């Protein structure tokens, strides 16, 4: 038996993933492209039906177009989060730090000794990535708490000031060429706008959850969110130094993490079904056939005029329509579609 001291050390897990995933995609990519979208769409529908404790009277697999549409919507929602994780670092790296003139000066400014080199690299990461993302996020959360009406204006102006300030600091600290701060500022401004979009998505998805907590926890969570997201985006940005493959892998991991903890993944089935117009929306009025109301249906929440108003439509596809007369009551009313004369859907967003 070979001694432990004679065996080669284990490889780093990140290096193993970065090396193995392109090989797996090349080998099984065609099969994944064919099988994964319909399975993902079926999983979205199945989770929505399970949460609402009902199942439709038809086979979902027979409607492959619905499965593919659900998968496309789900991929688009989650993909937007992953894109906002990867894009900020890509803009700063490829449009500023990796350009010929600035790259040469940065390489010259980084010392050779290991201790001083590490310190200088962390200064670069702090000034180019984490610092701007952190300050921009904290500033916008402050505006959201103190003056929500100014959030849109602040989301456009505040990142410009942050990008300009850190661009000047980078030029002075690393002795970059004249006007280098302008090259960094405009690329960082675009990156910060994408970061603001990511932060807005996370805040919008998590606010319904945060509002249910006690006041003692609400503000600490709101102040912590931009710091955590800034740290994640900074790591994805640093991965661009190793190439696009590393950046996408880190972006995929942290994107799913943010989507999961912000509540975006948990509400994905409802958002998908609502986007397809199959359910999970509010109806202002539903007129039923009088033949269906020839008996007392008050226990089901159906009035004498056979017209339902302001009800939540759980499902409106197939042989039956499933309604929830009141959101605070865990009770569904299933009505055959043949008895539904008209359905007026509210055009106001109920998210």
C-alpha positions as CSV (number, residue, x, y, z in Angstrom):
1,X,0.0,0.0,0.0
2,X,1.3,3.4,-1.0
3,X,2.1,5.7,1.9
4,X,0.2,8.9,2.4
5,X,3.4,10.9,2.2
6,X,4.2,9.4,-1.2
7,X,0.8,10.1,-2.7
8,X,0.3,13.3,-4.7
9,X,-1.8,16.0,-3.0
10,X,-5.5,16.3,-3.8
11,X,-6.4,18.8,-6.5
12,X,-8.3,22.0,-5.6
13,X,-12.0,21.4,-6.0
14,X,-12.5,24.6,-8.0
15,X,-9.8,23.5,-10.5
16,X,-11.4,20.1,-10.8
17,X,-14.8,21.7,-11.6
18,X,-13.4,24.2,-14.1
19,X,-11.6,21.4,-15.9
20,X,-14.3,18.8,-15.8
21,X,-17.4,20.8,-16.7
22,X,-16.4,21.8,-20.3
23,X,-15.6,18.1,-21.0
24,X,-19.0,17.0,-19.6
25,X,-20.8,19.7,-21.7
26,X,-19.0,18.7,-24.8
27,X,-19.8,15.0,-24.2
28,X,-23.4,15.3,-23.1
29,X,-24.4,18.8,-24.3
30,X,-26.7,17.6,-27.0
31,X,-28.6,15.3,-24.7
32,X,-28.9,18.0,-22.0
33,X,-30.2,20.5,-24.6
34,X,-33.0,18.2,-25.6
35,X,-34.0,16.8,-22.2
36,X,-33.3,19.5,-19.6
37,X,-35.8,22.3,-20.9
38,X,-38.9,20.1,-20.9
39,X,-38.0,18.5,-17.6
40,X,-37.3,21.9,-16.1
41,X,-40.7,23.1,-17.4
42,X,-42.5,20.1,-16.0
43,X,-40.8,20.6,-12.6
44,X,-42.0,24.2,-12.5
45,X,-45.6,23.2,-13.2
46,X,-45.4,20.2,-10.8
47,X,-44.1,22.4,-8.0
48,X,-46.9,25.0,-8.6
49,X,-49.6,22.3,-8.7
50,X,-48.2,20.7,-5.5
51,X,-48.2,24.0,-3.6
52,X,-51.8,24.6,-4.5
53,X,-52.9,21.0,-3.8
54,X,-54.6,20.3,-7.1
55,X,-53.8,18.5,-10.3
56,X,-55.2,19.3,-13.8
57,X,-57.4,16.8,-15.7
58,X,-54.9,16.4,-18.6
59,X,-51.4,15.1,-19.1
60,X,-48.9,17.9,-19.0
61,X,-46.4,15.9,-21.1
62,X,-48.8,16.1,-24.0
63,X,-48.4,19.9,-24.0
64,X,-44.7,20.1,-24.8
65,X,-45.0,23.7,-25.9
66,X,-46.2,24.7,-22.4
67,X,-43.3,22.9,-20.9
68,X,-40.8,24.6,-23.1
69,X,-42.4,28.0,-22.6
70,X,-42.3,27.5,-18.8
71,X,-38.6,26.5,-19.0
72,X,-37.8,29.6,-21.2
73,X,-39.5,31.9,-18.7
74,X,-37.8,30.2,-15.7
75,X,-34.4,30.4,-17.4
76,X,-34.9,34.0,-18.3
77,X,-35.7,35.0,-14.7
78,X,-32.8,33.1,-13.2
79,X,-30.5,33.9,-16.1
80,X,-31.1,37.6,-15.5
81,X,-29.7,37.2,-12.0
82,X,-26.7,35.2,-13.2
83,X,-26.0,37.8,-16.0
84,X,-26.0,40.6,-13.4
85,X,-23.5,38.6,-11.4
86,X,-21.1,38.2,-14.3
87,X,-21.5,41.4,-16.4
88,X,-20.2,44.0,-13.9
89,X,-16.8,42.4,-13.6
90,X,-16.6,41.8,-17.3
91,X,-17.2,45.5,-18.1
92,X,-14.5,46.7,-15.7
93,X,-12.0,44.0,-16.6
94,X,-12.3,44.0,-20.5
95,X,-13.0,47.7,-21.0
96,X,-10.5,49.1,-18.5
97,X,-8.2,46.9,-16.4
98,X,-7.3,44.5,-19.3
99,X,-6.7,47.3,-21.9
100,X,-3.1,47.4,-23.1
101,X,-2.2,50.8,-21.6
102,X,-3.7,50.3,-18.2
103,X,-2.7,46.6,-17.9
104,X,1.0,47.4,-18.4
105,X,1.0,50.1,-15.8
106,X,-0.9,47.9,-13.3
107,X,1.6,45.1,-13.8
108,X,4.4,47.5,-13.2
109,X,2.8,48.9,-10.1
110,X,2.4,45.4,-8.5
111,X,5.7,44.6,-6.5
112,X,7.4,41.2,-6.8
113,X,7.7,40.3,-3.1
114,X,4.9,38.0,-2.0
115,X,3.7,40.1,1.0
116,X,3.7,43.4,-0.8
117,X,2.2,41.8,-3.9
118,X,-0.8,40.4,-2.0
119,X,-1.4,43.7,-0.3
120,X,-1.4,45.6,-3.6
121,X,-3.7,43.1,-5.3
122,X,-6.2,43.4,-2.5
123,X,-6.0,47.2,-2.8
124,X,-6.7,46.9,-6.5
125,X,-9.7,44.5,-5.9
126,X,-11.0,46.9,-3.2
127,X,-10.8,50.0,-5.3
128,X,-11.9,48.5,-8.6
129,X,-14.6,46.1,-7.4
130,X,-15.7,45.8,-3.8
131,X,-15.5,49.4,-2.8
132,X,-17.6,50.8,-5.6
133,X,-20.2,48.0,-5.4
134,X,-20.4,48.4,-1.6
135,X,-20.7,52.2,-1.5
136,X,-23.2,52.2,-4.3
137,X,-25.4,49.6,-2.6
138,X,-25.3,51.2,0.8
139,X,-26.2,54.6,-0.7
140,X,-29.2,53.2,-2.5
141,X,-30.5,51.3,0.5
142,X,-30.2,54.5,2.5
143,X,-32.3,56.3,-0.1
144,X,-34.8,53.5,-0.1
145,X,-35.2,53.7,3.7
146,X,-35.1,57.5,4.0
147,X,-36.7,58.8,0.8
148,X,-38.1,56.0,-1.5
149,X,-39.5,58.5,-4.0
150,X,-35.9,59.5,-5.0
151,X,-34.7,55.9,-5.6
152,X,-34.9,56.0,-9.4
153,X,-33.0,59.3,-9.6
154,X,-30.4,58.1,-7.1
155,X,-30.0,54.8,-9.0
156,X,-28.8,56.9,-12.1
157,X,-26.8,59.6,-10.4
158,X,-25.2,58.0,-7.4
159,X,-23.3,55.3,-9.3
160,X,-21.8,58.0,-11.6
161,X,-20.3,59.8,-8.5
162,X,-19.1,56.6,-7.0
163,X,-17.4,55.5,-10.3
164,X,-15.7,58.9,-10.7
165,X,-14.4,58.9,-7.2
166,X,-12.9,55.5,-7.3
167,X,-11.5,56.1,-10.8
168,X,-9.5,59.1,-9.5
169,X,-8.4,57.0,-6.5
170,X,-7.2,54.2,-8.7
171,X,-5.2,56.6,-11.0
172,X,-3.5,58.3,-8.0
173,X,-2.7,55.1,-6.0
174,X,-1.4,53.1,-9.0
175,X,0.1,56.0,-10.9
176,X,-1.9,55.3,-14.0
177,X,-1.7,57.4,-17.2
178,X,-3.5,60.7,-17.4
179,X,-7.2,60.3,-18.0
180,X,-7.2,56.7,-16.9
181,X,-9.8,57.6,-14.3
182,X,-12.2,58.4,-17.2
183,X,-11.7,55.0,-18.8
184,X,-12.4,53.4,-15.4
185,X,-15.3,55.7,-14.6
186,X,-17.5,55.0,-17.7
187,X,-16.9,51.2,-17.5
188,X,-17.5,51.2,-13.8
189,X,-20.7,53.3,-14.2
190,X,-22.2,50.7,-16.5
191,X,-21.1,48.0,-14.1
192,X,-22.7,49.8,-11.2
193,X,-26.0,50.2,-13.1
194,X,-26.1,46.4,-13.6
195,X,-25.2,45.9,-10.0
196,X,-28.1,48.3,-9.0
197,X,-30.4,46.1,-11.2
198,X,-29.3,43.0,-9.3
199,X,-29.7,44.7,-6.0
200,X,-33.2,45.9,-7.0
201,X,-34.2,42.4,-8.0
202,X,-33.0,41.0,-4.7
203,X,-34.7,43.7,-2.7
204,X,-38.0,43.4,-4.6
205,X,-38.0,39.6,-4.2
206,X,-37.0,39.7,-0.5
207,X,-39.1,42.6,0.8
208,X,-42.3,40.6,1.3
209,X,-40.3,38.2,3.4
210,X,-38.4,41.0,5.3
211,X,-41.7,42.8,6.1
212,X,-43.0,39.8,8.0
213,X,-40.0,40.0,10.4
214,X,-39.9,42.1,13.5
215,X,-38.6,45.7,13.1
216,X,-35.5,44.7,15.1
217,X,-34.3,42.5,12.2
218,X,-35.6,44.5,9.2
219,X,-33.0,47.2,9.1
220,X,-29.9,45.0,9.8
221,X,-31.0,42.7,7.0
222,X,-31.5,45.6,4.6
223,X,-28.1,47.1,5.4
224,X,-26.4,43.7,5.1
225,X,-27.8,42.7,1.8
226,X,-25.7,45.2,-0.4
227,X,-22.6,44.1,1.5
228,X,-23.1,40.4,0.8
229,X,-24.1,41.0,-2.8
230,X,-21.2,43.3,-3.4
231,X,-18.8,40.6,-2.0
232,X,-20.3,38.0,-4.3
233,X,-20.2,40.2,-7.4
234,X,-16.6,41.1,-6.5
235,X,-15.6,37.4,-6.4
236,X,-17.2,36.9,-9.8
237,X,-15.4,40.0,-11.1
238,X,-12.0,38.7,-9.8
239,X,-12.7,35.4,-11.6
240,X,-12.4,37.2,-15.0
241,X,-8.7,37.3,-14.4
242,X,-8.8,33.5,-14.8
243,X,-11.1,33.7,-17.9
244,X,-14.7,33.5,-18.9
245,X,-15.2,29.9,-17.8
246,X,-14.2,30.7,-14.2
247,X,-16.4,33.9,-14.2
248,X,-19.5,32.0,-15.5
249,X,-19.0,29.2,-12.9
250,X,-18.8,31.6,-10.0
251,X,-21.7,33.7,-11.5
252,X,-23.8,30.5,-11.8
253,X,-23.1,29.5,-8.2
254,X,-23.6,32.9,-6.6
255,X,-26.5,33.8,-8.9
256,X,-28.5,30.7,-7.8
257,X,-27.5,31.5,-4.2
258,X,-28.9,35.1,-4.4
259,X,-32.0,33.9,-6.2
260,X,-32.7,31.3,-3.6
261,X,-32.2,33.4,-0.5
262,X,-34.0,36.5,-1.9
263,X,-37.1,34.4,-2.6
264,X,-36.9,34.6,-6.4
265,X,-36.5,30.9,-6.8
266,X,-39.3,30.1,-4.4
267,X,-41.8,32.3,-6.3
268,X,-40.5,31.1,-9.7
269,X,-43.5,28.7,-10.3
270,X,-46.0,31.4,-9.6
271,X,-44.2,34.0,-11.8
272,X,-44.0,31.5,-14.6
273,X,-47.6,30.3,-14.5
274,X,-48.8,34.0,-14.3
275,X,-46.6,35.0,-17.2
276,X,-48.1,32.2,-19.3
277,X,-51.6,33.4,-18.4
278,X,-52.6,30.0,-17.0
279,X,-53.2,31.2,-13.4
280,X,-51.7,32.9,-10.3
281,X,-53.5,36.2,-11.2
282,X,-56.4,38.3,-10.0
283,X,-59.7,38.4,-11.8
284,X,-61.9,41.5,-11.4
285,X,-65.0,39.6,-12.4
286,X,-66.0,36.1,-13.4
287,X,-69.6,35.6,-14.8
288,X,-70.9,32.0,-14.5
289,X,-73.7,30.3,-16.3
290,X,-77.1,30.6,-14.4
291,X,-77.5,26.9,-14.9
292,X,-74.6,26.4,-12.5
293,X,-76.2,28.6,-9.9
294,X,-79.6,27.0,-9.7
295,X,-78.9,26.0,-6.1
296,X,-77.5,27.7,-3.0
297,X,-73.7,28.1,-3.4
298,X,-73.1,30.7,-0.7
299,X,-70.9,28.2,1.2
300,X,-68.6,28.2,-1.8
301,X,-68.4,32.0,-1.9
302,X,-70.6,32.3,-5.0
303,X,-73.3,35.0,-4.6
304,X,-76.9,34.8,-5.9
305,X,-76.1,36.9,-9.1
306,X,-73.7,34.1,-10.2
307,X,-70.9,36.6,-10.5
308,X,-67.6,36.4,-8.7
309,X,-65.6,39.6,-8.0
310,X,-62.0,40.1,-7.1
311,X,-61.0,36.5,-6.8
312,X,-57.7,34.8,-7.2
313,X,-57.5,32.5,-10.2
314,X,-55.3,29.5,-9.4
315,X,-55.7,27.7,-12.7
316,X,-57.7,28.5,-15.9
317,X,-56.6,25.9,-18.4
318,X,-58.3,22.6,-19.3
319,X,-61.7,21.3,-18.3
320,X,-62.0,23.2,-15.0
321,X,-61.1,26.6,-13.6
322,X,-59.7,26.6,-10.1
323,X,-60.5,29.7,-8.0
324,X,-59.6,30.9,-4.5
325,X,-62.4,33.3,-3.3
326,X,-60.2,34.7,-0.5
327,X,-56.4,34.7,-0.2
328,X,-56.5,34.3,3.6
329,X,-58.6,31.1,3.3
330,X,-56.9,27.9,2.2
331,X,-59.9,26.7,0.1
332,X,-60.3,26.3,-3.6
333,X,-63.4,26.3,-5.7
334,X,-63.2,24.1,-8.9
335,X,-65.7,25.0,-11.6
336,X,-66.1,23.3,-14.9
337,X,-64.9,25.5,-17.7
338,X,-68.2,25.1,-19.6
339,X,-70.0,27.1,-17.0
340,X,-67.7,30.1,-17.2
341,X,-69.3,32.7,-19.5
342,X,-66.6,35.5,-19.2
343,X,-63.6,36.3,-17.1
344,X,-62.3,39.8,-16.7
345,X,-58.6,39.8,-15.6
346,X,-57.2,42.7,-13.7
347,X,-54.5,44.7,-15.7
348,X,-52.9,46.1,-12.6
349,X,-49.9,44.2,-11.3
350,X,-50.6,42.3,-8.1
351,X,-47.0,41.3,-7.3
